[in-house]
Amino acid sequence: MIVQIYSMTSVADAVACAEAGAAMIGVVVAEPGVVPEGIGAGAAREIMAAIRPRALGVALSLADDRDEICAMAEAVKCDVVHLAAREIEPEDCAWIRARIAPIRILRAIGVRAGATLAEAEAHQTCADYLMLDSGAKGPGLAGAIAETHDWAISRTIVQRSRIPVILAGGLSAENVAQAIATVRPWGVDSFTHTDVPGSRGKKDPLRVRAFIAAALRGFATLIDPAAPR
């Protein structure tokens, strides 16, 4: 049961999140200007080195090209590669995973009506983790829209999944305990609601600590219903 915090743009923020109890720390590796929180491979590699051994470093690739994703993993020296592009098929995921081992694969799935359950099942043997995020409004990547989704679907996926599931999508200190109680995931993720308001990629230490504390209380109640909330 872990907490993951996205998206770091500085070593200081990443170290602070790890010290606050985040077990997985995420960065978005992208060319300047593509997304506000995107950083280069060199900066990402510095963050990965700084958070070890307190946390695992997760690098999100915006690419859908298999060789480009593998090259990013090698350059960043991450522990986990986060695949978010919808165009990546399970067979691509398996190919990438074999190519970059022992680096692990986190596959993002947008929770939306239709094929979500089948998509989660299709990735059971080609990914190490699933991350259930709110579906993007339109084509492209899953998530990062600061909205929750249908937790009932996520709960069903958790019940069926044979690999760990991280719940994301609009989670905050105010709703994460309820999300954990409803979905019962292995982990939870925060991006938008732990940022400084209006500054994507810049972390607010108070929001980070509040989110992690609320999540850990939520997980504690799964183990011991009598634990303080």
Secondary structure as a PSIPRED ss2 file (coil, helix, strand):
# PSIPRED VFORMAT (PSIPRED V4.0)

   1 M C   1.000  0.000  0.000
   2 I E   0.000  0.000  1.000
   3 V E   0.000  0.000  1.000
   4 Q E   0.000  0.000  1.000
   5 I E   0.000  0.000  1.000
   6 Y C   1.000  0.000  0.000
   7 S C   1.000  0.000  0.000
   8 M C   1.000  0.000  0.000
   9 T C   1.000  0.000  0.000
  10 S C   1.000  0.000  0.000
  11 V H   0.000  1.000  0.000
  12 A H   0.000  1.000  0.000
  13 D H   0.000  1.000  0.000
  14 A H   0.000  1.000  0.000
  15 V H   0.000  1.000  0.000
  16 A H   0.000  1.000  0.000
  17 C H   0.000  1.000  0.000
  18 A H   0.000  1.000  0.000
  19 E H   0.000  1.000  0.000
  20 A H   0.000  1.000  0.000
  21 G C   1.000  0.000  0.000
  22 A C   1.000  0.000  0.000
  23 A C   1.000  0.000  0.000
  24 M E   0.000  0.000  1.000
  25 I E   0.000  0.000  1.000
  26 G E   0.000  0.000  1.000
  27 V E   0.000  0.000  1.000
  28 V E   0.000  0.000  1.000
  29 V E   0.000  0.000  1.000
  30 A C   1.000  0.000  0.000
  31 E C   1.000  0.000  0.000
  32 P C   1.000  0.000  0.000
  33 G C   1.000  0.000  0.000
  34 V C   1.000  0.000  0.000
  35 V C   1.000  0.000  0.000
  36 P C   1.000  0.000  0.000
  37 E C   1.000  0.000  0.000
  38 G E   0.000  0.000  1.000
  39 I E   0.000  0.000  1.000
  40 G C   1.000  0.000  0.000
  41 A H   0.000  1.000  0.000
  42 G H   0.000  1.000  0.000
  43 A H   0.000  1.000  0.000
  44 A H   0.000  1.000  0.000
  45 R H   0.000  1.000  0.000
  46 E H   0.000  1.000  0.000
  47 I H   0.000  1.000  0.000
  48 M H   0.000  1.000  0.000
  49 A H   0.000  1.000  0.000
  50 A H   0.000  1.000  0.000
  51 I H   0.000  1.000  0.000
  52 R C   1.000  0.000  0.000
  53 P C   1.000  0.000  0.000
  54 R C   1.000  0.000  0.000
  55 A C   1.000  0.000  0.000
  56 L E   0.000  0.000  1.000
  57 G E   0.000  0.000  1.000
  58 V E   0.000  0.000  1.000
  59 A E   0.000  0.000  1.000
  60 L E   0.000  0.000  1.000
  61 S E   0.000  0.000  1.000
  62 L C   1.000  0.000  0.000
  63 A C   1.000  0.000  0.000
  64 D C   1.000  0.000  0.000
  65 D C   1.000  0.000  0.000
  66 R H   0.000  1.000  0.000
  67 D H   0.000  1.000  0.000
  68 E H   0.000  1.000  0.000
  69 I H   0.000  1.000  0.000
  70 C H   0.000  1.000  0.000
  71 A H   0.000  1.000  0.000
  72 M H   0.000  1.000  0.000
  73 A H   0.000  1.000  0.000
  74 E H   0.000  1.000  0.000
  75 A H   0.000  1.000  0.000
  76 V H   0.000  1.000  0.000
  77 K C   1.000  0.000  0.000
  78 C C   1.000  0.000  0.000
  79 D C   1.000  0.000  0.000
  80 V E   0.000  0.000  1.000
  81 V E   0.000  0.000  1.000
  82 H E   0.000  0.000  1.000
  83 L E   0.000  0.000  1.000
  84 A C   1.000  0.000  0.000
  85 A E   0.000  0.000  1.000
  86 R C   1.000  0.000  0.000
  87 E C   1.000  0.000  0.000
  88 I C   1.000  0.000  0.000
  89 E C   1.000  0.000  0.000
  90 P H   0.000  1.000  0.000
  91 E H   0.000  1.000  0.000
  92 D H   0.000  1.000  0.000
  93 C H   0.000  1.000  0.000
  94 A H   0.000  1.000  0.000
  95 W H   0.000  1.000  0.000
  96 I H   0.000  1.000  0.000
  97 R H   0.000  1.000  0.000
  98 A H   0.000  1.000  0.000
  99 R H   0.000  1.000  0.000
 100 I H   0.000  1.000  0.000
 101 A C   1.000  0.000  0.000
 102 P C   1.000  0.000  0.000
 103 I C   1.000  0.000  0.000
 104 R E   0.000  0.000  1.000
 105 I E   0.000  0.000  1.000
 106 L E   0.000  0.000  1.000
 107 R E   0.000  0.000  1.000
 108 A E   0.000  0.000  1.000
 109 I E   0.000  0.000  1.000
 110 G E   0.000  0.000  1.000
 111 V E   0.000  0.000  1.000
 112 R C   1.000  0.000  0.000
 113 A C   1.000  0.000  0.000
 114 G C   1.000  0.000  0.000
 115 A C   1.000  0.000  0.000
 116 T H   0.000  1.000  0.000
 117 L H   0.000  1.000  0.000
 118 A H   0.000  1.000  0.000
 119 E H   0.000  1.000  0.000
 120 A H   0.000  1.000  0.000
 121 E H   0.000  1.000  0.000
 122 A H   0.000  1.000  0.000
 123 H C   1.000  0.000  0.000
 124 Q C   1.000  0.000  0.000
 125 T C   1.000  0.000  0.000
 126 C C   1.000  0.000  0.000
 127 A C   1.000  0.000  0.000
 128 D C   1.000  0.000  0.000
 129 Y E   0.000  0.000  1.000
 130 L E   0.000  0.000  1.000
 131 M E   0.000  0.000  1.000
 132 L E   0.000  0.000  1.000
 133 D E   0.000  0.000  1.000
 134 S E   0.000  0.000  1.000
 135 G C   1.000  0.000  0.000
 136 A C   1.000  0.000  0.000
 137 K C   1.000  0.000  0.000
 138 G C   1.000  0.000  0.000
 139 P C   1.000  0.000  0.000
 140 G C   1.000  0.000  0.000
 141 L E   0.000  0.000  1.000
 142 A C   1.000  0.000  0.000
 143 G C   1.000  0.000  0.000
 144 A C   1.000  0.000  0.000
 145 I C   1.000  0.000  0.000
 146 A C   1.000  0.000  0.000
 147 E C   1.000  0.000  0.000
 148 T C   1.000  0.000  0.000
 149 H C   1.000  0.000  0.000
 150 D C   1.000  0.000  0.000
 151 W H   0.000  1.000  0.000
 152 A H   0.000  1.000  0.000
 153 I H   0.000  1.000  0.000
 154 S H   0.000  1.000  0.000
 155 R H   0.000  1.000  0.000
 156 T H   0.000  1.000  0.000
 157 I H   0.000  1.000  0.000
 158 V H   0.000  1.000  0.000
 159 Q H   0.000  1.000  0.000
 160 R H   0.000  1.000  0.000
 161 S C   1.000  0.000  0.000
 162 R C   1.000  0.000  0.000
 163 I C   1.000  0.000  0.000
 164 P C   1.000  0.000  0.000
 165 V E   0.000  0.000  1.000
 166 I E   0.000  0.000  1.000
 167 L E   0.000  0.000  1.000
 168 A C   1.000  0.000  0.000
 169 G C   1.000  0.000  0.000
 170 G C   1.000  0.000  0.000
 171 L C   1.000  0.000  0.000
 172 S C   1.000  0.000  0.000
 173 A C   1.000  0.000  0.000
 174 E C   1.000  0.000  0.000
 175 N C   1.000  0.000  0.000
 176 V H   0.000  1.000  0.000
 177 A H   0.000  1.000  0.000
 178 Q H   0.000  1.000  0.000
 179 A H   0.000  1.000  0.000
 180 I H   0.000  1.000  0.000
 181 A H   0.000  1.000  0.000
 182 T H   0.000  1.000  0.000
 183 V H   0.000  1.000  0.000
 184 R C   1.000  0.000  0.000
 185 P C   1.000  0.000  0.000
 186 W C   1.000  0.000  0.000
 187 G E   0.000  0.000  1.000
 188 V E   0.000  0.000  1.000
 189 D E   0.000  0.000  1.000
 190 S E   0.000  0.000  1.000
 191 F C   1.000  0.000  0.000
 192 T H   0.000  1.000  0.000
 193 H H   0.000  1.000  0.000
 194 T H   0.000  1.000  0.000
 195 D E   0.000  0.000  1.000
 196 V E   0.000  0.000  1.000
 197 P C   1.000  0.000  0.000
 198 G C   1.000  0.000  0.000
 199 S E   0.000  0.000  1.000
 200 R E   0.000  0.000  1.000
 201 G E   0.000  0.000  1.000
 202 K E   0.000  0.000  1.000
 203 K E   0.000  0.000  1.000
 204 D C   1.000  0.000  0.000
 205 P H   0.000  1.000  0.000
 206 L H   0.000  1.000  0.000
 207 R H   0.000  1.000  0.000
 208 V H   0.000  1.000  0.000
 209 R H   0.000  1.000  0.000
 210 A H   0.000  1.000  0.000
 211 F H   0.000  1.000  0.000
 212 I H   0.000  1.000  0.000
 213 A H   0.000  1.000  0.000
 214 A H   0.000  1.000  0.000
 215 A H   0.000  1.000  0.000
 216 L H   0.000  1.000  0.000
 217 R H   0.000  1.000  0.000
 218 G H   0.000  1.000  0.000
 219 F H   0.000  1.000  0.000
 220 A H   0.000  1.000  0.000
 221 T H   0.000  1.000  0.000
 222 L H   0.000  1.000  0.000
 223 I H   0.000  1.000  0.000
 224 D C   1.000  0.000  0.000
 225 P C   1.000  0.000  0.000
 226 A C   1.000  0.000  0.000
 227 A C   1.000  0.000  0.000
 228 P C   1.000  0.000  0.000
 229 R C   1.000  0.000  0.000
